[in-house]
């Protein structure tokens, strides 16, 4: 039961993030892309010719969800992004972003791997 609650919170956060990104001019390419044996990318979006691989993190408490962007998680997102580019034979500008959702507020952190 607890696991289902966390999954629902995550799904709700991804929906908020998607709406936020669309309102900010992003075109959603894909949601919940799974790269076999590497991991999942929550949202893949495009804006102004740049492909954005976006990790969504949320927290309903006073805890800042940015602390959930661990080195291990970021490594998986980076490797999954490279896999996506390779499988789709894309040679385009891209970046890795995060969307933080806390108490209904949404914040975009762009190009977080620099």
Secondary structure, 3 states (H helix, E strand, C coil): CHHHHHHHHHHHHHHHHHHHHHHCCCEEEEEEEEECCCEEEEEEEEECCEEEEEEEEEECCCCCHHHHCCHHHHHHHHHHHHHHHHHCCCCCCEEEEEEEEECCEEEEECCCCC
